[in-house]
């Protein structure tokens, strides 16, 4: 269901109720689903995400002073800060915005004070990059109010630094970049070293389903220790193998040097090396209009994430299995960082309604957790919408 128009209506109303005025600017920054290429971005590798028709909206008007006053309507909280005197705090959504503000300060771009409202329809902590969307929405509004030109790639990198340095989450570039440069009706193959992209059209008779398991990574703050551990293992593999990054390692080279690596580190590296191959292949088969081949690659990706990289969970495995057991489904896999959140499937469009119903029912029967299945469309990256 596409609720985006209702979010933009809601945000106007909340803005009016909160500030007794109309916003001067509203931006929309999408979440994303990664079709394939998981845990490859921070290895200088390849990813194939699409921005989705679920987004964070940020409505704002400038103030005469430098106070940034933000109302988060989905959390019913209000936060105030001054970009010149930033301090870290515990509250999740505003820390992403402060992180972006700190990077603007660092780059000597003066953000004027503002009154703002955030609202959105991206499920939180579900692996759909609501945090990158928050960051890109903030960057877009800050650029507009500071009256500087919008440079999406520069701002994606700035947002990634905000997340690395302010929030302390050592993520790669994928989420921020796709929220910045996503394209309507296209998935993008991204080379995370050169940041070159190749647009890929999904076959017309295929529907992409995001399948929220209703489970979340447990006991986490903003910082993800399992993620950092995986990243460190990949870096160790690259160091031992004497390559700049795992992107530079072929499967033959890895196998020839297997004995040099700790067995666990070897499996982590094997995931990344094979996932890069699958991602490049995925772009080729999609361009050739072959969803069955794409589905097979997605299934293989899931197995590699489950057994070699060990970031899947029983709920994600169950969801992917149930999806695949449906005849019109070409393939399914977990998506995003892992440890809960969402899986993604590609399904023959004429079977979409039945797929949605059947998989949700079966999943709930098996796990006693109510899932959410969304048919997603590829949407454009962050943009201004009429205020
Ligand atoms: C998270 C990170 C991304 C990427 C994925 C795994 O979403 O933010 O940079 O590493 O995990 O592919």
Boltz pocket constraint, residues with backbone or C-beta under 6 A from the ligand:
constraints:
  - pocket:
      binder: B
      contacts: [[A, 37], [A, 38], [A, 39], [A, 40], [A, 41], [A, 42], [A, 127], [A, 171], [A, 172], [A, 173], [A, 174], [A, 175], [A, 336], [A, 337], [A, 338]]
      max_distance: 6.0
